[in-house]
Amino acid sequence: MAYTMPSFVSRLFRPFTSSGASFGITTVESGGRLKKVVNAPEGAEKATLAAGCFWGVEHLYRKHFDIYDTEVGFTGGHTKNPTYREVCTGKTGHAEAVAVYYDPTRVTYAQIIEFFYNTHDPTTKNQQGVDVGSQYRSAIFFHNEEQEKVAREITRKANEQWYKGGIVTEIVPAPHFWPAELMHQEYLNSNPGGYQCENHQVHDLPPLQ
C-alpha cells in the first residue's frame, strides 16, 4: 500500500503551492496581506458556516448553489487576524468557516442550512473524518434573529429525521470573521486534486419534512 501523508501534515504544506489569484480573483491589500474582494452587491445576504475543512465546504456551495460568492476564513476564536498555520494548531479557538453570499430571492437560508446538514457529519464533536480539533467543529454563526430561528428549526428537523438526536452543531451569533489567506480562497478550483474531507459530499438523505 502506498504511504499516505497524515491529513494534518498534508494540509499544512499543500496550500502553499499555488494561488487562487491566477483564477481571476480580485484582490486588495489589507493588514499586510492580499485579501479577496467579495463579489456581492448591496442587498446580498450572508450565511456563515463551519463544517470542517473549509476547502471542501466552500467547493460544495459553489458547485450546487446559484450564489454571488464565497469567502473562507476563521471565526469564533480569541486571536485577531490569525493565519492558517496558527488555526491549524487548534490553539486559537477559531473554526474554519465559509461565508456564503447569496440572493435571498433565489436561494433561501433554509435551503443553505438543510444542505449544510446533508454534506458533513454534525454528530462528531470537533471532528470531520480524519480532521480532529476544535477548528473543525460544526457550527452555524447566525447574523440576525430570523437566521437563528431558521437555523434552530432546520436543526430540529435534521436531528429528528436524519441524525437520531445526535447533532452537536453549535448555533451562535456570528462574531468577527477573519478572511483566510488568498491561497485558500476557491482552493479546490485552483487545486482540483487537493485535499477534501471524505465527509464533504451530498449524502442520500430524503428532503426534510
KANORKA-V354035 format. One record per pair of residues at least 24 apart in sequence whose C-alpha atoms are under 10 Angstrom apart, sorted by the first residue. I is the first residue (numbers start at 1). J is the second residue. Records with the same first field share a line. If there is no record, write none. Layout:
BEGIN
I = J + J
END
This chain:
BEGIN
6 = 130 + 131
7 = 129 + 130 + 131 + 132 + 195 + 196 + 197
8 = 88 + 89 + 130 + 131 + 132
9 = 88
10 = 194 + 195
11 = 53 + 84 + 85 + 88 + 131 + 194 + 195 + 196
12 = 84 + 85 + 88 + 89
13 = 85
14 = 191 + 194 + 195
15 = 84 + 181 + 183 + 184 + 187 + 191 + 194 + 195
16 = 183 + 184
17 = 183 + 191
18 = 182 + 183 + 184 + 187 + 190 + 191
19 = 181 + 182 + 183 + 184 + 185 + 186 + 187 + 190 + 191
20 = 181 + 182 + 183 + 184 + 185 + 186 + 187 + 188 + 189 + 190 + 191
21 = 182 + 183 + 185 + 186 + 190
22 = 183 + 190
23 = 186 + 189 + 190
25 = 182 + 185 + 186
27 = 182
31 = 81
33 = 180 + 181 + 182
34 = 180 + 181 + 182 + 183
35 = 71 + 179 + 180 + 181 + 182 + 183 + 185
36 = 70 + 71 + 72 + 179 + 180 + 181 + 182 + 183 + 184 + 185
37 = 69 + 71 + 182
38 = 68 + 69 + 70 + 71 + 99 + 101
39 = 68 + 69 + 70 + 71 + 101
40 = 67 + 68 + 69 + 70 + 100 + 101 + 102 + 103
41 = 68 + 69 + 101 + 102 + 103
43 = 101 + 102 + 103 + 104
44 = 68 + 69 + 100 + 101 + 102 + 103 + 104 + 105
45 = 99 + 100 + 101 + 102 + 103 + 104 + 107 + 108 + 109 + 143
46 = 70 + 98 + 99 + 100 + 101 + 102 + 103 + 104 + 109 + 142 + 143 + 147
47 = 98 + 99 + 100 + 101 + 102 + 109 + 112 + 113 + 140 + 141 + 142 + 143 + 147 + 174
48 = 72 + 73 + 75 + 97 + 98 + 99 + 100 + 101 + 139 + 140 + 141 + 142 + 143 + 173 + 174 + 175 + 177
49 = 75 + 95 + 96 + 97 + 98 + 99 + 100 + 112 + 113 + 116 + 138 + 139 + 140 + 141 + 142 + 171 + 174
50 = 74 + 75 + 76 + 95 + 96 + 97 + 98 + 99 + 116 + 120 + 135 + 136 + 137 + 138 + 139 + 140 + 141 + 169 + 170
51 = 95 + 96 + 97 + 98 + 116 + 117 + 119 + 120 + 121 + 122 + 126 + 127 + 128 + 135 + 136 + 137 + 138 + 139 + 140 + 169 + 199 + 200
52 = 95 + 96 + 97 + 98 + 120 + 121 + 122 + 126 + 127 + 128 + 129 + 131 + 132 + 133 + 134 + 135 + 136 + 137 + 138 + 139 + 196 + 197 + 199 + 200
53 = 95 + 96 + 97 + 98 + 127 + 128 + 129 + 131 + 135 + 136 + 137 + 195 + 196 + 197 + 199 + 200
54 = 95 + 96 + 97 + 98 + 99 + 135 + 136 + 180 + 184 + 185 + 186 + 187 + 196 + 197 + 200
55 = 96 + 97 + 98 + 184 + 185 + 186 + 187 + 188 + 189 + 194 + 195 + 196 + 197 + 200
56 = 98 + 119 + 120 + 186 + 187 + 188 + 194 + 195 + 196 + 197 + 198 + 199 + 200 + 201
57 = 96 + 97 + 98 + 116 + 119 + 120 + 196 + 197 + 199 + 200 + 201
58 = 97 + 98 + 99 + 100 + 185 + 186 + 187 + 188 + 200
59 = 98 + 185 + 186 + 187 + 188 + 189 + 196 + 200
60 = 115 + 116 + 119 + 188 + 200 + 201 + 202
61 = 98 + 100 + 112 + 115 + 116 + 119
62 = 100 + 186 + 189
64 = 115 + 202
65 = 100 + 102 + 106 + 107 + 111 + 112 + 115
66 = 101 + 102 + 103 + 106 + 107
67 = 100 + 101 + 102 + 103 + 104 + 106 + 107
68 = 100 + 101 + 102 + 103
69 = 99 + 100 + 101 + 102 + 186
70 = 98 + 99 + 100 + 101 + 102 + 185 + 186
71 = 97 + 98 + 99 + 100 + 101 + 177 + 178 + 179 + 180 + 182 + 184 + 185 + 186
72 = 96 + 97 + 98 + 99 + 100 + 177 + 178 + 179 + 180 + 181 + 182 + 184 + 185 + 186 + 187
73 = 97 + 98 + 99 + 177 + 178 + 179 + 180 + 181 + 182 + 184 + 185
74 = 98 + 99 + 135 + 175 + 176 + 177 + 178 + 179 + 180
75 = 135 + 141 + 174 + 175 + 176 + 177 + 178 + 179
76 = 135 + 139 + 141 + 172 + 173 + 174 + 175 + 176 + 177 + 178
77 = 134 + 135 + 175 + 176 + 177 + 178
79 = 178
80 = 176 + 177 + 178
81 = 176 + 177 + 178 + 179 + 180
82 = 178 + 179 + 180 + 181
83 = 178 + 179 + 180 + 181
84 = 179 + 180 + 181 + 184
87 = 133 + 134 + 135 + 180
88 = 133 + 134 + 135 + 136
89 = 133 + 134 + 135
90 = 132 + 133 + 134 + 135 + 136
91 = 133 + 134 + 135
92 = 134 + 135
93 = 133 + 134 + 135
94 = 134 + 135 + 136 + 137 + 177 + 178
95 = 126 + 133 + 134 + 135 + 136 + 137 + 138 + 139
96 = 134 + 135 + 136 + 137 + 138 + 139 + 178 + 179 + 180
97 = 135 + 136 + 137 + 138 + 139 + 140 + 141 + 177 + 178 + 179 + 180
98 = 177 + 179 + 180 + 185
99 = 141 + 177 + 179
109 = 146 + 147 + 150 + 151 + 154
110 = 147 + 149 + 150 + 151 + 153 + 154
111 = 150 + 154
112 = 151 + 154
113 = 140 + 147 + 150 + 151 + 152 + 153 + 154 + 155 + 158
114 = 151 + 154 + 155 + 157 + 158 + 207 + 208
115 = 202 + 203 + 207
116 = 140 + 155 + 200 + 202
117 = 154 + 155 + 158 + 159 + 162 + 163 + 167 + 169 + 202 + 203 + 205
118 = 158 + 162 + 199 + 200 + 201 + 202 + 203 + 204 + 205 + 206 + 207
119 = 198 + 199 + 200 + 201 + 202 + 203 + 204 + 205
120 = 197 + 198 + 199 + 200 + 201 + 202 + 203
121 = 163 + 166 + 167 + 168 + 169 + 199 + 200
122 = 155 + 158 + 159 + 163 + 166 + 167 + 168 + 169 + 170 + 199
123 = 159 + 163 + 164 + 165 + 166 + 167 + 168 + 169
124 = 166 + 167 + 168 + 169
125 = 167 + 168 + 169 + 170
126 = 168 + 169
128 = 197 + 198 + 199 + 200
129 = 197 + 198 + 199 + 200
130 = 197 + 198 + 199
131 = 197 + 198
137 = 168 + 169 + 170
138 = 167 + 168 + 169 + 170 + 171
139 = 168 + 169 + 170 + 171 + 172
140 = 169 + 170 + 171 + 172 + 173 + 174
141 = 170 + 171 + 172 + 173 + 174 + 175
142 = 171 + 172 + 173 + 174 + 175
143 = 172 + 173 + 174 + 175
144 = 173 + 174
145 = 173
147 = 173
148 = 172 + 173
154 = 208 + 209
157 = 208 + 209
158 = 207 + 208 + 209
160 = 208
161 = 205 + 206 + 207 + 208 + 209
162 = 205 + 206 + 207 + 208
END
